[in-house]
């Protein structure tokens, strides 16, 4: 284990797919900064503060050692944020071929902008390769069961947003 990685995303909300990537990342890195993207143009369901709270609760549920996960938010260019935090690695999860194409484009642009920062990809856990925050929100909105898709602390918050 060595170094610090930034695990960026909207995490709206954090899912078990995200926590599986975080768990795998902690095998390789001393510390992971989970960086919540502050992008209001995406019209998130949860505020940045709510997303950060849910990530902290999920990390606690995972039993992560204190100090190994830091939760922060950022806006602007990810590579600028990573550099400002002293991280030399961006951690990204891959689910499907469609993810790969997009993530490869982003990784190459980030490399062009800041060659000293590398992107490391972790494959999604087989149990969660289909899980995306957008789908989870849609299932919850329509009254479906999301208990197996999100950390336990997230489910009541998600259902409350849809008065379920």
N, C-alpha and C positions, 0 to 999 in steps of 0.2 A: 504494500500500500504506500502510495505517496501522492503528494500534491493535492491541489484543490481543483475541483471541476465546477462549472456552472451548469445547472440543469434548468434551462429556460422553458417557459410555456405560459399559456393563459390559465390552465388549471381551473377551468370554470364549469364544473368543479373538478377537484382531484378525483381520480378513479383508481381502482385496483390495478389497472394497467400502468398508471403513473407510479404507484407505490412499488410495483414489481421492478420497474426500471430503476427507481431509486435504490431498492434493495440490492440489485445487481451492481449498480454503480458504486455502492459502499464497499464492495469486495475489492475494487480496484483503486479507490481514492480515499485518502485520509478524511477529507471533508468535502461535502457537496453543498453548494449554495443553490437552493431552489429559488429561482428568480421569476417572480410573477410579472408577466408583461402587463403594463398599464397602457392599454389601447382602448380608449372609450369608443372609437369608431366601430369596434366589433360588437358593441352593445351587450356587454356581459350580463349574465343573470345575477352574479354575485359581485360585490364591490371588491376592490383589491384587498382591503382589510379583512373581509370575510374569507376570501380565498387563502390569505396568509394564515388565518386562524385554523381553517380546515386542514391545511398542510401540516401545521404544528401538531394538531390533534392526531392526524394520520401517522406522523412520525412517532409520536408517543405510543400509539396503538401498535406500531411495528416493533417497539422496543429498541429504537435507535439510541445508541450511547449519547449522552449529553455532549454537545460540542461538535458532533460529526455532521450535523445538518444545520444549516443556517437558512432562514427564510427571509427574503428581501423582495423588493419590487424594483422595476426599472422601466424606462421608456427610452426611445432613441435606438441607436445601433447596438446590437448585442455585443459585438466585438469591443466597442468602446466601454461598455459596462464591464465585460470580463476583464479587460485590461485594468480598469480602475480598481477592481477587486483583487488583482494579482493572480488571476486564474489564467492558466495556459491551455485549458481544455474546456470545450463545450460538449456537454453530454446530451445526446439525443436518442430517443427511442424510435425503432422502426417496427411497423405493424405489417404493411403490405407493400406490394410493388409500387403502388401509387405514392406511398410515403417516401419510398426510396428516391424516386425521381425528383420530388420536391426537395427533400432533405439534401440530396446530392447538389442541386443547384445552390441551395443556401450555404452549404459547406464550402463550395468552391468560391462563392462570392465573399464569404467571410475570410477565406484564405487569401483571396485577392486583396481585400482591405487590410488584413492584419496577418501576415504570413507566420508570425510567431505563435499564433493561437490555433490549435488543432481541434477538429471535431471528432469525437468518438461516438460510434453508433452501438447501441445495445438492442438486440432483437427482443421484441415483446415476448412475454411468457405465452406459451400456447393457449393457456386458459383465458387470456385476455387480448389476443391479437385483434379481435373485432371490436373491442371496446374503445369508444371515443366519447369525449365529454358531450359533444353535440347529440349523439345517439342516446346517451344516458339521460340528458335533459328531455329529449322527446319522449322517451319511454315513461319517465316520471310525470311529464305533463299529461300524458294520456292515461295515467293511472296504473301503469305497469309496475312490476316488482323490480326494484334496482338493488336490492339487498346484497346480491352476489357481485355487483359491479362497482360499488363504491365502499370506502371504509365505513365502518359502523357509525362513526360520528357525523358523516356527511349525509346519510340518508334522511334523518329528520329535518335537516336544514333544507335539503332539496325538496322534500315533500311539502314543507311549509311555504316555499315559494309558489307552489301550485295549489295551495289549500287542499291537499289530499290527506 
